[in-house]
Structures are given as structure tokens and as C-alpha cells.
Amino acid sequence: MSSLVSARNVSKSFGDVHAVDHVSFEIEQGRIMGLLGPNGAGKTTLLKAVLGLTDFEGELSVLGLDPFKQRKELMQNICFIADVAVLPRWIRVYQLLDFVEAMHPNFTRSNAEELLAKTKIMSGSKVRELSKGMVTQLHLSIITAIDAKFLILDEPTLGLDIIFRKEFYDNLLNDYFDGERTILITTHQVEEIENLLTDIMFINDGKILLDESMESLSEQYVELMTSGDDADKARGFGPIAERDVFGKKVMLFDSVDRQNLDGLGEIHKPSVADLFVAKVKGAGS
Amino acid sequence: MISHQLALIKREIWEHRSIYVTPAAIAMLVALLTLTGQVSISAFGEAVDMAIVGATNVDEAHRRVALTGLLGVVMSIFAFGAGIVMIFYTLDTLYAERKDKSILFWRSLPVTDAETVISKLLTAAFVIPLAFLAAVIVTHIVILSLASIWIMTKGGNAIHLIWSAAPLFDTWAAGIILAFAIPLWLAPFFGWFLFVSAYTKRSPVLIAFLPIFILPMLERMLIGSHLFYDAIFVRTFKPPLASVEISMLFDDDRPFEMTSDAVSMLAALDLSRFVASPSLWAGLVVCGLLTTAAIYMRRYRDDS
């Protein structure tokens, strides 16, 4: 597989604050990469660097282009939905379609109109008259109608109710993702997208804590629910995190032979959320 | 690309409705005042009516002077309105997109920051003046039509008294030249306002105008010179466009001798003198530098 994004020692500082600190990673074509991190971890800054919206130190190649120097060329093949409702509030839906059609060589207006016809969004409505969910639907309809290789989503469902969130991801998979396109997504509601992801990356304090495919994640990490003496024995294998659940101990192990844990309790595949908390806390301690 | 620029300029017109609403509102106001003015003149009765109809006794040169004055005054009302719209447009355009975070959407499209900022400069320097010029032409026709109707109801010959004497095409040709020349002359201000709009985190109006007034004062107090004052205030109000001193025409000490040339707005303009003025080109260079700075700010500023 070819790398769509290749980052080597990418850094970005704001004064003394290292928002992104010597980060290196690769994203291959056709993957759905989840980027997770607590608030202020550097997610948005990293996305902005990938999008060419901010300058940076280090080497970063996106679709073979330097994102900051070749942003215009890059944007012909990248789409982006930010964490805030960034569609201009004064614009009407048809004006938005007119404008994107005029500016984007890979936009097919009829595709966007087909998708919008399935919603309650009227072509003469102003963005400010739409609910937040409808604005996101509108944005996704436009993005889906752009034949772009790479989609970047920064908290795309923030502030939406569960129905819109589910619909958003369903539409994303059904209408946008075709196995050839690549998606990079950040969200706090990780449990909702866990099953969509092919790869995952954790970031905290500007540094990458984890960068794995979802398949290797389930091989590398294991969760054990145990109690009593078995818990003491399990601790001998060096869990990276431990927590109490209903009087039992739940331990998370990294690269431990499962045979060692057999018989010490119930073995599970850890959720991404638990792994994330363990990694972030571990990095902080 | 031209098609990109046209789409970007169209977007500016969608967003900033004042570009066409303000000239339309001024046009309606002037038309309304003309209408009410005619009505109120009628209310004075026969004496005034006779005086107006008696304009047949005044020769065409004098009627032409009066009508040139009327058309010129109407044009200057629009010019004032255009200036206000230009100032607020240039100060708002790069500031508002950061404030409502729509800049993230605009920058997610394959458009460079340079293309975007240049479209805003073109909107300020060409689109706004042209919108106001169109409104001037419509307003001229409307007010002369209203005056004609009133004169005809009093038994006067509107064709003779108004239309044959009104230097419409002369005035409009002058208006076209002024609509292009004055924005070019004031271009450094557009550059400055766009830069402030891209730079400031708050109060663009205050941030833009404070230095304009404070720098000349500081220069005078600290160094005793008046370079900034000359560059900002003296230069602004003296574009080298007039071929004759218009003010002399209305000088009380001089006999009021009018020729058709003397009341022609077009004849009063000297475009070659304007184009040859080093001050014009220096201003355009300043505008270019400040616009480049605005592009740089939009590209590197990251507070979205």
C-alpha cells in the first residue's frame, strides 16, 4: 500500500507550548484512521498541518505534496469538516452549491443535490436557518459530492444528537467511503466510531502515544477481569493499567502472552476508550 | 483564473448586501426627496411656478450650469455613500470570516489566500464604485423624469428645459472615469484596511483609524515634521484629476462667465495628468505592499 500521509519529526510550537512535538506517522490509502487525544493534546494543530492551514517544522507529505506550500493543489483532493459549524451562516444552500461548483474541479453538483433531496434542507434556506444537524448534513452532502481522495473530519458530530450522529456515520460509510478513499477522523465519542476504524492513533501533549492498526491492537492488548490472589499473580505480568469494577480488578496488558493470563480470570478485548485512558494516564504518570 | 475571481467576487456580493442595498436605498431617498421637493415647491403657488416655467428665459448655458450642478450634487451624495461602504467592507471582510470561523470552510476549498484577498480588493476598488455608478445613472434619469413631469403639468416644455440642457452623457462619462480613478487614488487605504481586517483580533474600525490620526500628531510633536499628515490628509483630498480649478467657477469675485466647456464635468478632468502623477503610483505600491501583508496574515494567522 502507498502512504497517503507521511510525517517525519513534525513539530509546531506556540511560544513555549509544543502543540505538536516531533511526531512521525504514516497513513496508507484506503484506511480509516482515528486520531484520539484529550482536549489540548495537539489533534487540531496536527490536522491543520496536514491540511496546510498552518506552518510547521519537520517533513510532512500529503498526497505527495507539501501541504503548506501547495495547499491549493492539495485541496483539490482533500475535503475537511471542522469541529465547529464553519459553513458561513449568511449563505443560502444554492449559493453554496454554486460557489463550490465554481471553485472545485472535482465537485459534481447533481450528486450533492441527490443527497440533499433525501433531507429536509431546502435549496433557498440560509445556513443560519438550519439546525446544527442539518448544517452537518449539508456539509457532508457537499463533501461526498467531491471526488476527493482524502477526507479529514475534526469532531464532525460535536453537538449533534445520537440520531444525527448515527446517520452521519452511516452516510459517511455508504456514500463516501469506497475502500479507495482515505479518512482521518478525530472525535471524543470514540465508542461510536470504534467499529469503523481500521487504524488508530493516540496523541497527548503533542506526542504520539500509540499508532496501530485495529487488528494488531486486539492482538497486542488484552484486558483481564480478576480478583483475589489471581489479581496478585496477574500484577506480576506488569499491567499498564488497573481499575476496580464491581469489586473486581480489571487490568490491561500490553504484549503479554495470553497463556500466562489463562486461568487468572476473564480475558477480553479492551475497548479503545479504556486503552486510551490507560495510555494517557500512563503517559502522565 | 478569471472564473475563480468572478465566483469569489459574486460571493462577496452575496455576503455584503450593503454593496447593492446602500446605493439602492440612496437612490430611493434621492428620488423621494425630489418628489417631495417638487410637491413642496408646488405648494408655494403661482409665483414659484412662473419662475420655474420662466426658465425658458434663461439661456441654455445657464440651465446647463444648474443641471450640471444638480447631477454633480447627486453624484457626490453617492460618492460619499460609496466611501462609507468601502471603508466598512474592507475592514469587515477578512475580520468577519475569522470571527464566525467560516474561514475554515473557505480555506478547505482549492483557492489560495492571494486569490481570496485580491477578490476582496477588486470588490472594494471596482465592484462597489460600479454598483454606485449604476445607481447614480438610474437616479439621474428618475429625478429628471420627475422634474419633467412636474414642468409638463405646469405647461413647460420638459424636452427643451430639462433633457436638451442636461449634460447626462458628459456627466456619466465623467462618473465612469471618477469611479475608476478615485478608488485607485485611495488604494493605499484599501490596502491598510484589508491588512487591519486580517490582522486585528477586535475593533477593526478603531485599530484602523487610530494610527491615521495619531501618527501625524506624534510626528508633529516629536520631530516637528508633517510627512504623515501630508501623505494621509493632504494627498487624499487632492487627486490630480481636475484640469481647471472648479472652485474658481463659483468665485464671488469673478464674473460668472460660463461656456459649455466650463460646465462640462468631463472637460474638467485631466486623465493624463492623473496617470502621470508619481503620487498615484506610489499609492498603488503602498496598496500592493499592504495587500501582500494582508495575504500573509490570512495565510499565517491561526486563531480559528
Chai-1 contact restraints between the chains, C-beta under 6 A:
chainA,res_idxA,chainB,res_idxB,connection_type,confidence,min_distance_angstrom,max_distance_angstrom,comment,restraint_id
A,L53,B,R107,contact,1.0,0.0,6.0,A-B,restraint_1
A,T54,B,D302,contact,1.0,0.0,6.0,A-B,restraint_2
A,K72,B,P110,contact,1.0,0.0,6.0,A-B,restraint_3
A,K72,B,T112,contact,1.0,0.0,6.0,A-B,restraint_4
A,M75,B,L109,contact,1.0,0.0,6.0,A-B,restraint_5
A,M75,B,P110,contact,1.0,0.0,6.0,A-B,restraint_6
A,Q76,B,P110,contact,1.0,0.0,6.0,A-B,restraint_7
A,F80,B,S108,contact,1.0,0.0,6.0,A-B,restraint_8
A,A82,B,L104,contact,1.0,0.0,6.0,A-B,restraint_9
A,V84,B,K101,contact,1.0,0.0,6.0,A-B,restraint_10
A,V86,B,K101,contact,1.0,0.0,6.0,A-B,restraint_11
A,V86,B,S102,contact,1.0,0.0,6.0,A-B,restraint_12
A,V86,B,L104,contact,1.0,0.0,6.0,A-B,restraint_13
A,V86,B,F105,contact,1.0,0.0,6.0,A-B,restraint_14
A,L87,B,F105,contact,1.0,0.0,6.0,A-B,restraint_15
A,P88,B,S102,contact,1.0,0.0,6.0,A-B,restraint_16
A,W90,B,E15,contact,1.0,0.0,6.0,A-B,restraint_17
A,Q95,B,W14,contact,1.0,0.0,6.0,A-B,restraint_18
A,F99,B,R11,contact,1.0,0.0,6.0,A-B,restraint_19
A,A102,B,A7,contact,1.0,0.0,6.0,A-B,restraint_20
A,M103,B,A7,contact,1.0,0.0,6.0,A-B,restraint_21
A,M103,B,L109,contact,1.0,0.0,6.0,A-B,restraint_22
A,M103,B,V111,contact,1.0,0.0,6.0,A-B,restraint_23
A,H104,B,L109,contact,1.0,0.0,6.0,A-B,restraint_24
